[in-house]
Amino acid sequence: MKKRIISIAASAALAASMLTSCMTINTGAALGEKGPIGQRVGEAKSTYILGLWSSKGEQNNIKQAAANGGITKVAQVEYIDKYILLGIVTKHTTRVYGE
């Protein structure tokens, strides 16, 4: 009976760890110039599966994020990655600030 309880607990812990996600934010990863960040914000998002296939192809970049926010002068760039199911699925966001 004790082995069965340990087995169930181990299975539950494994399932819980596989369903959790983590997120990283690299603030200030790239600075265009020194000074204020800016009033506008633009984002470009995509989802990667196994790091091989992307839902948006190569459209998740600084240029696309700036265009989405109507930004012509980029002051700061943030990259935000959210990993789901132990990194099988990655949601990547490129966020730019500027004028």
C-alpha positions as CSV (number, residue, x, y, z in Angstrom):
1,M,0.0,0.0,0.0
2,K,2.9,2.4,0.8
3,K,4.5,1.8,-2.6
4,R,1.2,2.6,-4.3
5,I,0.9,5.9,-2.4
6,I,4.5,6.8,-3.3
7,S,3.9,5.9,-7.0
8,I,0.7,8.0,-7.1
9,A,2.5,10.9,-5.4
10,A,5.4,10.7,-7.9
11,S,3.1,10.5,-10.8
12,A,1.2,13.6,-9.6
13,A,4.4,15.5,-9.1
14,L,5.6,14.6,-12.6
15,A,2.3,15.7,-14.1
16,A,2.3,18.9,-12.2
17,S,5.8,19.8,-13.3
18,M,4.9,19.1,-16.9
19,L,1.9,21.4,-16.8
20,T,3.7,24.4,-15.3
21,S,5.2,27.1,-17.3
22,C,7.9,29.7,-16.7
23,M,8.5,33.1,-18.2
24,T,11.6,35.2,-18.8
25,I,11.7,38.9,-19.4
26,N,14.9,40.3,-20.8
27,T,14.4,44.0,-20.0
28,G,16.7,46.4,-21.8
29,A,18.1,43.7,-24.0
30,A,18.7,46.2,-26.7
31,L,18.9,50.0,-26.4
32,G,18.7,52.2,-29.5
33,E,19.9,55.3,-27.7
34,K,20.2,56.8,-24.3
35,G,17.2,58.8,-23.1
36,P,13.5,58.4,-22.4
37,I,11.9,55.1,-23.5
38,G,9.1,56.8,-25.5
39,Q,5.4,57.0,-25.5
40,R,4.5,54.3,-28.0
41,V,4.6,50.5,-27.6
42,G,4.5,47.9,-30.4
43,E,4.4,44.1,-30.1
44,A,5.0,41.2,-32.4
45,K,4.0,37.7,-31.1
46,S,4.5,34.1,-32.3
47,T,4.3,30.6,-30.9
48,Y,7.1,28.0,-31.4
49,I,6.6,24.3,-31.2
50,L,9.7,22.2,-30.3
51,G,11.7,25.3,-31.4
52,L,11.3,24.2,-35.0
53,W,8.0,25.5,-36.2
54,S,6.6,29.0,-35.7
55,S,3.0,30.2,-36.1
56,K,4.2,33.4,-37.7
57,G,7.4,32.4,-39.4
58,E,10.0,35.1,-39.2
59,Q,7.5,37.9,-38.6
60,N,8.2,38.2,-34.9
61,N,11.1,40.7,-35.0
62,I,11.9,44.3,-34.0
63,K,10.9,45.7,-37.4
64,Q,7.4,44.1,-37.3
65,A,6.9,45.1,-33.7
66,A,7.8,48.7,-34.5
67,A,5.4,48.7,-37.5
68,N,2.6,47.3,-35.3
69,G,3.1,50.2,-32.8
70,G,3.6,52.9,-35.4
71,I,7.2,53.5,-34.2
72,T,9.9,55.0,-36.4
73,K,12.5,55.6,-33.8
74,V,13.1,52.6,-31.5
75,A,14.5,53.4,-28.0
76,Q,14.2,50.0,-26.2
77,V,13.5,46.4,-27.0
78,E,12.2,43.6,-24.8
79,Y,12.1,39.9,-25.5
80,I,9.5,37.9,-23.5
81,D,9.5,34.1,-23.7
82,K,6.9,32.0,-21.9
83,Y,7.7,28.2,-21.9
84,I,4.8,25.8,-21.6
85,L,5.0,22.0,-21.1
86,L,8.7,21.9,-20.3
87,G,9.5,24.1,-23.4
88,I,7.7,22.1,-26.0
89,V,5.6,25.2,-26.7
90,T,7.2,28.6,-26.5
91,K,5.3,31.9,-26.8
92,H,7.7,34.6,-27.9
93,T,6.9,38.3,-27.7
94,T,9.0,41.1,-29.1
95,R,8.1,44.5,-27.5
96,V,9.5,47.8,-28.6
97,Y,9.3,51.3,-27.2
98,G,9.9,54.5,-29.0
99,E,8.5,57.5,-30.9
